[in-house]
Amino acid sequence: MINFNQSNPDHQRAADRFVAKHVHACASHLITEMSTLSVHSDELRDELDAVLSHVTPSDLAEAAEHACRAEGWTLGEDGPSSWLELAEDEGLDFEADYTEALEHWIVSADLARHLTERGEMVGEVCGLTIWGRTTSGQAISSDSVIEDILDHLSTLSPVWLAA
């Protein structure tokens, strides 16, 4: 088994090739402009919302737990089985932190699948597969989510890491 290692020059070249193959173009300006338009369908609004920001299930559960504990509530054997269920049953108003996309990229369906499996914001907007990237200021090939995908792929077939 070969683990992906960003400091290995061969692995970095492989990461750069992977990104060149699966990340097609920056769509940040397009998505930003589309999101500011006041005239668009509910379907387009939903598509845009999917790649602009999101809250993960773990963030939601954590926010519910924090709010319930602030009320002094605990989970009991006879009551709800989760903090989220308790908060909803009691009508407790709470908010989870939303993750906002800093950049938007048109990506391949294959990369979209891997990103979705890792909880990244991915959606279809006007027929384009868009990744809402939550990091900025570094090469995409250096993103931890890309490194995780490459590490996973290298355990399946280390051949693709060859220079």
SEGU-998847 format. One record per atom (N, C-alpha, C): residue number from 0; residue in three letters; atom name; y, x, z. Coordinates in steps of 0.001 Angstrom, whole numbers, plus 500000, padded with zeros to 6 digits. Layout:
BEGIN
     k     r    a       yy       xx       zz
   NUM   Ala   CA        Y        X        Z
...
# end
This chain:
BEGIN
     k     r    a       yy       xx       zz
     0   Met    N   498816   500837   500000
     0   Met   CA   500000   500000   500000
     0   Met    C   501249   500882   500000
     1   Ile    N   502180   500562   499135
     1   Ile   CA   503445   501293   499048
     1   Ile    C   504543   500371   499543
     2   Asn    N   505301   500825   500526
     2   Asn   CA   506440   500043   500990
     2   Asn    C   507676   500470   500224
     3   Phe    N   508475   499493   499855
     3   Phe   CA   509706   499797   499154
     3   Phe    C   510617   500588   500085
     4   Asn    N   511198   501656   499584
     4   Asn   CA   512047   502533   500375
     4   Asn    C   513313   502815   499581
     5   Gln    N   514428   502251   500024
     5   Gln   CA   515708   502365   499319
     5   Gln    C   516145   503825   499143
     6   Ser    N   515747   504709   500069
     6   Ser   CA   516185   506108   499975
     6   Ser    C   515350   506911   498976
     7   Asn    N   514241   506365   498518
     7   Asn   CA   513418   507028   497519
     7   Asn    C   514072   506812   496154
     8   Pro    N   514455   507880   495450
     8   Pro   CA   515142   507722   494156
     8   Pro    C   514351   506906   493138
     9   Asp    N   513016   507054   493115
     9   Asp   CA   512193   506266   492193
     9   Asp    C   512267   504788   492541
    10   His    N   512255   504491   493814
    10   His   CA   512332   503097   494250
    10   His    C   513720   502523   493956
    11   Gln    N   514762   503327   494127
    11   Gln   CA   516116   502852   493813
    11   Gln    C   516249   502546   492326
    12   Arg    N   515675   503410   491487
    12   Arg   CA   515693   503148   490045
    12   Arg    C   514932   501855   489729
    13   Ala    N   513808   501655   490417
    13   Ala   CA   513024   500424   490213
    13   Ala    C   513839   499204   490648
    14   Ala    N   514568   499330   491743
    14   Ala   CA   515409   498232   492220
    14   Ala    C   516511   497925   491215
    15   Asp    N   517115   498961   490681
    15   Asp   CA   518170   498774   489680
    15   Asp    C   517616   498092   488428
    16   Arg    N   516402   498491   487992
    16   Arg   CA   515766   497846   486831
    16   Arg    C   515468   496381   487126
    17   Phe    N   514984   496109   488325
    17   Phe   CA   514654   494736   488727
    17   Phe    C   515902   493853   488675
    18   Val    N   516989   494351   489229
    18   Val   CA   518243   493585   489231
    18   Val    C   518751   493399   487803
    19   Ala    N   518682   494451   486988
    19   Ala   CA   519139   494339   485597
    19   Ala    C   518335   493292   484833
    20   Lys    N   517063   493154   485164
    20   Lys   CA   516201   492196   484482
    20   Lys    C   516410   490765   484972
    21   His    N   516684   490587   486263
    21   His   CA   516673   489250   486866
    21   His    C   518038   488688   487257
    22   Val    N   519062   489524   487314
    22   Val   CA   520414   489048   487616
    22   Val    C   521216   489167   486330
    23   His    N   521584   488010   485762
    23   His   CA   522125   487998   484403
    23   His    C   523640   488156   484315
    24   Ala    N   524376   487469   485168
    24   Ala   CA   525843   487549   485072
    24   Ala    C   526476   486983   486333
    25   Cys    N   527662   487470   486608
    25   Cys   CA   528442   486933   487725
    25   Cys    C   529028   485583   487301
    26   Ala    N   528875   484593   488167
    26   Ala   CA   529389   483245   487874
    26   Ala    C   530374   482792   488949
    27   Ser    N   530882   483726   489737
    27   Ser   CA   531769   483365   490850
    27   Ser    C   532995   482600   490384
    28   His    N   533662   483090   489363
    28   His   CA   534877   482430   488890
    28   His    C   534549   481029   488366
    29   Leu    N   533476   480911   487613
    29   Leu   CA   533051   479621   487075
    29   Leu    C   532780   478618   488195
    30   Ile    N   532009   479019   489198
    30   Ile   CA   531651   478112   490298
    30   Ile    C   532890   477746   491104
    31   Thr    N   533752   478707   491370
    31   Thr   CA   534984   478429   492119
    31   Thr    C   535869   477451   491369
    32   Glu    N   536058   477686   490084
    32   Glu   CA   536887   476780   489289
    32   Glu    C   536286   475380   489222
    33   Met    N   534978   475299   489036
    33   Met   CA   534324   473994   488965
    33   Met    C   534432   473243   490289
    34   Ser    N   534362   473973   491394
    34   Ser   CA   534412   473314   492703
    34   Ser    C   535798   472763   493027
    35   Thr    N   536840   473270   492355
    35   Thr   CA   538198   472784   492618
    35   Thr    C   538584   471604   491735
    36   Leu    N   537773   471314   490734
    36   Leu   CA   538075   470187   489855
    36   Leu    C   537910   468870   490612
    37   Ser    N   538829   467967   490409
    37   Ser   CA   538720   466682   491092
    37   Ser    C   537915   465675   490271
    38   Val    N   537700   465961   489021
    38   Val   CA   536979   465033   488152
    38   Val    C   535606   465620   487833
    39   His    N   534599   465170   488525
    39   His   CA   533225   465506   488184
    39   His    C   532292   464495   488837
    40   Ser    N   531086   464449   488356
    40   Ser   CA   530121   463462   488820
    40   Ser    C   529580   463817   490195
    41   Asp    N   528974   462833   490839
    41   Asp   CA   528316   463077   492124
    41   Asp    C   527178   464079   491952
    42   Glu    N   526503   464014   490808
    42   Glu   CA   525406   464939   490542
    42   Glu    C   525918   466378   490478
    43   Leu    N   527016   466609   489791
    43   Leu   CA   527598   467945   489711
    43   Leu    C   528081   468386   491090
    44   Arg    N   528679   467494   491849
    44   Arg   CA   529144   467825   493205
    44   Arg    C   527965   468290   494062
    45   Asp    N   526826   467585   493959
    45   Asp   CA   525634   467976   494712
    45   Asp    C   525122   469342   494262
    46   Glu    N   525145   469589   492946
    46   Glu   CA   524707   470884   492431
    46   Glu    C   525593   472004   492963
    47   Leu    N   526894   471776   492964
    47   Leu   CA   527829   472793   493461
    47   Leu    C   527658   473009   494961
    48   Asp    N   527501   471933   495709
    48   Asp   CA   527333   472050   497163
    48   Asp    C   526133   472910   497527
    49   Ala    N   525078   472840   496711
    49   Ala   CA   523866   473598   496994
    49   Ala    C   524071   475107   496916
    50   Val    N   525071   475560   496171
    50   Val   CA   525277   477000   496019
    50   Val    C   526570   477502   496659
    51   Leu    N   527342   476595   497264
    51   Leu   CA   528584   477019   497917
    51   Leu    C   528376   477380   499384
    52   Ser    N   527595   476587   500100
    52   Ser   CA   527309   476888   501510
    52   Ser    C   526075   476121   501932
    53   His    N   525456   476576   503008
    53   His   CA   524296   475864   503540
    53   His    C   524082   476233   504997
    54   Val    N   523261   475430   505623
    54   Val   CA   522843   475709   506982
    54   Val    C   521322   475773   506956
    55   Thr    N   520762   476782   507584
    55   Thr   CA   519313   476917   507596
    55   Thr    C   518726   476044   508699
    56   Pro    N   517472   475631   508545
    56   Pro   CA   516844   474828   509606
    56   Pro    C   516875   475521   510964
    57   Ser    N   516717   476847   510989
    57   Ser   CA   516743   477551   512275
    57   Ser    C   518139   477516   512889
    58   Asp    N   519195   477590   512051
    58   Asp   CA   520564   477478   512561
    58   Asp    C   520802   476102   513161
    59   Leu    N   520295   475075   512500
    59   Leu   CA   520460   473701   512969
    59   Leu    C   519737   473497   514294
    60   Ala    N   518503   473986   514373
    60   Ala   CA   517726   473862   515610
    60   Ala    C   518398   474615   516760
    61   Glu    N   518920   475794   516469
    61   Glu   CA   519602   476590   517495
    61   Glu    C   520870   475890   517985
    62   Ala    N   521624   475292   517071
    62   Ala   CA   522837   474563   517449
    62   Ala    C   522491   473350   518307
    63   Ala    N   521413   472660   517944
    63   Ala   CA   520979   471497   518726
    63   Ala    C   520559   471925   520130
    64   Glu    N   519811   473009   520224
    64   Glu   CA   519380   473496   521536
    64   Glu    C   520584   473868   522400
    65   His    N   521531   474585   521831
    65   His   CA   522723   474994   522570
    65   His    C   523487   473772   523084
    66   Ala    N   523666   472764   522228
    66   Ala   CA   524391   471551   522621
    66   Ala    C   523646   470790   523714
    67   Cys    N   522327   470691   523597
    67   Cys   CA   521532   469986   524612
    67   Cys    C   521579   470703   525953
    68   Arg    N   521447   472015   525926
    68   Arg   CA   521507   472785   527182
    68   Arg    C   522888   472680   527821
    69   Ala    N   523932   472610   526992
    69   Ala   CA   525291   472448   527525
    69   Ala    C   525437   471118   528263
    70   Glu    N   524655   470127   527845
    70   Glu   CA   524649   468820   528516
    70   Glu    C   523745   468831   529743
    71   Gly    N   523002   469930   529945
    71   Gly   CA   522085   470024   531073
    71   Gly    C   520732   469385   530798
    72   Trp    N   520443   469095   529547
    72   Trp   CA   519184   468443   529198
    72   Trp    C   518079   469473   529012
    73   Thr    N   516859   469052   529239
    73   Thr   CA   515685   469895   529010
    73   Thr    C   514652   469097   528231
    74   Leu    N   513740   469808   527633
    74   Leu   CA   512636   469147   526945
    74   Leu    C   511541   468865   527963
    75   Gly    N   511062   467646   527983
    75   Gly   CA   509997   467276   528913
    75   Gly    C   508743   466887   528171
    76   Glu    N   507674   466692   528930
    76   Glu   CA   506397   466330   528322
    76   Glu    C   506427   464937   527696
    77   Asp    N   507195   464012   528280
    77   Asp   CA   507198   462627   527819
    77   Asp    C   508279   462337   526786
    78   Gly    N   509160   463288   526555
    78   Gly   CA   510286   463042   525655
    78   Gly    C   510097   463672   524298
    79   Pro    N   511202   463867   523615
    79   Pro   CA   511159   464490   522287
    79   Pro    C   510542   465884   522350
    80   Ser    N   509943   466286   521238
    80   Ser   CA   509251   467582   521208
    80   Ser    C   510133   468728   520726
    81   Ser    N   511350   468412   520269
    81   Ser   CA   512234   469481   519811
    81   Ser    C   513671   469196   520254
    82   Trp    N   514465   470255   520301
    82   Trp   CA   515874   470109   520676
    82   Trp    C   516608   469248   519656
    83   Leu    N   516285   469426   518391
    83   Leu   CA   516931   468648   517338
    83   Leu    C   516625   467163   517496
    84   Glu    N   515380   466853   517778
    84   Glu   CA   514980   465457   517996
    84   Glu    C   515693   464875   519214
    85   Leu    N   515784   465645   520299
    85   Leu   CA   516478   465186   521507
    85   Leu    C   517945   464915   521211
    86   Ala    N   518599   465835   520527
    86   Ala   CA   520023   465664   520206
    86   Ala    C   520241   464424   519343
    87   Glu    N   519372   464234   518368
    87   Glu   CA   519504   463063   517501
    87   Glu    C   519217   461773   518260
    88   Asp    N   518184   461766   519108
    88   Asp   CA   517851   460579   519901
    88   Asp    C   518989   460171   520826
    89   Glu    N   519688   461167   521378
    89   Glu   CA   520771   460903   522327
    89   Glu    C   522121   460724   521635
    90   Gly    N   522139   460874   520320
    90   Gly   CA   523393   460713   519576
    90   Gly    C   524392   461823   519860
    91   Leu    N   523872   462993   520220
    91   Leu   CA   524735   464130   520538
    91   Leu    C   525357   464686   519262
    92   Asp    N   526660   464856   519281
    92   Asp   CA   527371   465398   518131
    92   Asp    C   527410   466920   518263
    93   Phe    N   526888   467619   517281
    93   Phe   CA   526901   469082   517303
    93   Phe    C   526995   469583   515873
    94   Glu    N   527428   470810   515727
    94   Glu   CA   527544   471409   514405
    94   Glu    C   526866   472764   514395
    95   Ala    N   526187   473017   513302
    95   Ala   CA   525589   474331   513098
    95   Ala    C   526551   475164   512263
    96   Asp    N   526412   476458   512370
    96   Asp   CA   527223   477346   511542
    96   Asp    C   526717   477298   510109
    97   Tyr    N   527645   477188   509197
    97   Tyr   CA   527296   477189   507785
    97   Tyr    C   527444   478599   507238
    98   Thr    N   526538   478948   506363
    98   Thr   CA   526615   480221   505662
    98   Thr    C   527319   479953   504342
    99   Glu    N   528344   480711   504066
    99   Glu   CA   529114   480506   502847
    99   Glu    C   528804   481600   501839
   100   Ala    N   528640   481199   500605
   100   Ala   CA   528406   482170   499536
   100   Ala    C   529698   482926   499252
   101   Leu    N   529596   484231   499132
   101   Leu   CA   530747   485070   498800
   101   Leu    C   530824   485341   497302
   102   Glu    N   529686   485291   496648
   102   Glu   CA   529601   485527   495205
   102   Glu    C   528556   484586   494633
   103   His    N   528648   484343   493344
   103   His   CA   527659   483519   492655
   103   His    C   527154   484268   491425
   104   Trp    N   525836   484244   491243
   104   Trp   CA   525212   484983   490155
   104   Trp    C   524210   484109   489425
   105   Ile    N   524172   484233   488111
   105   Ile   CA   523156   483577   487303
   105   Ile    C   521916   484466   487366
   106   Val    N   520795   483884   487793
   106   Val   CA   519573   484666   487989
   106   Val    C   518394   484032   487250
   107   Ser    N   517340   484802   487113
   107   Ser   CA   516114   484313   486477
   107   Ser    C   515411   483320   487400
   108   Ala    N   514561   482511   486813
   108   Ala   CA   513777   481552   487599
   108   Ala    C   512862   482282   488579
   109   Asp    N   512329   483419   488162
   109   Asp   CA   511433   484192   489019
   109   Asp    C   512167   484698   490266
   110   Leu    N   513335   485285   490061
   110   Leu   CA   514114   485757   491208
   110   Leu    C   514548   484574   492071
   111   Ala    N   514913   483470   491444
   111   Ala   CA   515326   482280   492192
   111   Ala    C   514216   481826   493136
   112   Arg    N   512989   481849   492658
   112   Arg   CA   511852   481456   493501
   112   Arg    C   511730   482365   494721
   113   His    N   511836   483667   494506
   113   His   CA   511742   484626   495622
   113   His    C   512906   484446   496601
   114   Leu    N   514099   484223   496062
   114   Leu   CA   515266   484024   496929
   114   Leu    C   515134   482746   497749
   115   Thr    N   514663   481690   497117
   115   Thr   CA   514480   480414   497812
   115   Thr    C   513461   480556   498933
   116   Glu    N   512388   481280   498681
   116   Glu   CA   511364   481514   499705
   116   Glu    C   511941   482222   500932
   117   Arg    N   513046   482932   500749
   117   Arg   CA   513671   483673   501844
   117   Arg    C   514912   482971   502385
   118   Gly    N   515078   481717   502034
   118   Gly   CA   516164   480918   502599
   118   Gly    C   517528   481129   501976
   119   Glu    N   517576   481772   500821
   119   Glu   CA   518853   482004   500155
   119   Glu    C   519330   480731   499461
   120   Met    N   520636   480646   499212
   120   Met   CA   521215   479520   498480
   120   Met    C   520945   479705   496998
   121   Val    N   520168   478804   496438
   121   Val   CA   519858   478839   495016
   121   Val    C   519875   477406   494520
   122   Gly    N   520455   477196   493366
   122   Gly   CA   520472   475857   492795
   122   Gly    C   520745   475888   491315
   123   Glu    N   520545   474743   490694
   123   Glu   CA   520835   474572   489273
   123   Glu    C   522219   473941   489151
   124   Val    N   523088   474563   488392
   124   Val   CA   524419   474018   488119
   124   Val    C   524593   474011   486609
   125   Cys    N   524681   472816   486059
   125   Cys   CA   524850   472652   484603
   125   Cys    C   523792   473421   483816
   126   Gly    N   522572   473421   484306
   126   Gly   CA   521474   474080   483608
   126   Gly    C   521341   475569   483876
   127   Leu    N   522237   476134   484668
   127   Leu   CA   522166   477556   485019
   127   Leu    C   521574   477699   486418
   128   Thr    N   520710   478686   486607
   128   Thr   CA   520152   478956   487930
   128   Thr    C   521107   479891   488649
   129   Ile    N   521723   479378   489725
   129   Ile   CA   522783   480109   490431
   129   Ile    C   522299   480516   491826
   130   Trp    N   522541   481777   492150
   130   Trp   CA   522287   482302   493491
   130   Trp    C   523626   482431   494193
   131   Gly    N   523772   481802   495351
   131   Gly   CA   524961   481958   496180
   131   Gly    C   524751   483152   497100
   132   Arg    N   525230   484290   496678
   132   Arg   CA   525026   485545   497417
   132   Arg    C   525941   485591   498635
   133   Thr    N   525388   485916   499791
   133   Thr   CA   526157   485906   501039
   133   Thr    C   526640   487282   501459
   134   Thr    N   526431   488268   500596
   134   Thr   CA   526967   489603   500857
   134   Thr    C   527861   489998   499690
   135   Ser    N   528667   491008   499919
   135   Ser   CA   529569   491476   498874
   135   Ser    C   529931   492922   499183
   136   Gly    N   530385   493619   498175
   136   Gly   CA   530870   494976   498404
   136   Gly    C   529821   496056   498290
   137   Gln    N   528624   495688   497881
   137   Gln   CA   527585   496689   497670
   137   Gln    C   526779   496274   496449
   138   Ala    N   526027   497190   495927
   138   Ala   CA   525176   496876   494781
   138   Ala    C   524155   495813   495176
   139   Ile    N   523893   494884   494285
   139   Ile   CA   522904   493838   494568
   139   Ile    C   521558   494465   494902
   140   Ser    N   521227   495561   494243
   140   Ser   CA   519944   496225   494504
   140   Ser    C   519841   496759   495929
   141   Ser    N   520963   496811   496645
   141   Ser   CA   520962   497273   498039
   141   Ser    C   520914   496131   499044
   142   Asp    N   520990   494880   498587
   142   Asp   CA   520928   493736   499505
   142   Asp    C   519586   493712   500227
   143   Ser    N   519609   493356   501488
   143   Ser   CA   518364   493318   502265
   143   Ser    C   517377   492304   501689
   144   Val    N   517867   491193   501149
   144   Val   CA   516949   490199   500585
   144   Val    C   516266   490746   499335
   145   Ile    N   516973   491521   498537
   145   Ile   CA   516375   492144   497351
   145   Ile    C   515361   493188   497792
   146   Glu    N   515713   493974   498789
   146   Glu   CA   514788   494973   499317
   146   Glu    C   513516   494309   499836
   147   Asp    N   513660   493165   500514
   147   Asp   CA   512503   492435   501035
   147   Asp    C   511621   491940   499886
   148   Ile    N   512238   491413   498843
   148   Ile   CA   511481   490947   497674
   148   Ile    C   510732   492115   497035
   149   Leu    N   511410   493238   496875
   149   Leu   CA   510781   494411   496255
   149   Leu    C   509651   494952   497122
   150   Asp    N   509835   494912   498432
   150   Asp   CA   508774   495349   499332
   150   Asp    C   507555   494442   499160
   151   His    N   507796   493143   499077
   151   His   CA   506707   492187   498869
   151   His    C   506011   492451   497531
   152   Leu    N   506787   492626   496478
   152   Leu   CA   506207   492875   495163
   152   Leu    C   505424   494182   495119
   153   Ser    N   505899   495191   495854
   153   Ser   CA   505199   496482   495841
   153   Ser    C   503845   496394   496531
   154   Thr    N   503707   495467   497484
   154   Thr   CA   502389   495297   498134
   154   Thr    C   501425   494566   497218
   155   Leu    N   501950   493753   496299
   155   Leu   CA   501095   493032   495348
   155   Leu    C   500656   493927   494212
   156   Ser    N   501598   494727   493698
   156   Ser   CA   501299   495597   492567
   156   Ser    C   502241   496799   492593
   157   Pro    N   501805   497902   493198
   157   Pro   CA   502675   499074   493309
   157   Pro    C   502983   499753   491973
   158   Val    N   502312   499356   490897
   158   Val   CA   502509   499985   489595
   158   Val    C   503963   499866   489122
   159   Trp    N   504614   498737   489400
   159   Trp   CA   505958   498523   488887
   159   Trp    C   506974   499491   489499
   160   Leu    N   506618   500172   490615
   160   Leu   CA   507533   501136   491231
   160   Leu    C   507534   502486   490520
   161   Ala    N   506614   502654   489604
   161   Ala   CA   506528   503952   488892
   161   Ala    C   507828   504207   488137
   162   Ala    N   508213   505448   488088
   162   Ala   CA   509476   505817   487432
   162   Ala    C   509441   505562   485943
# end
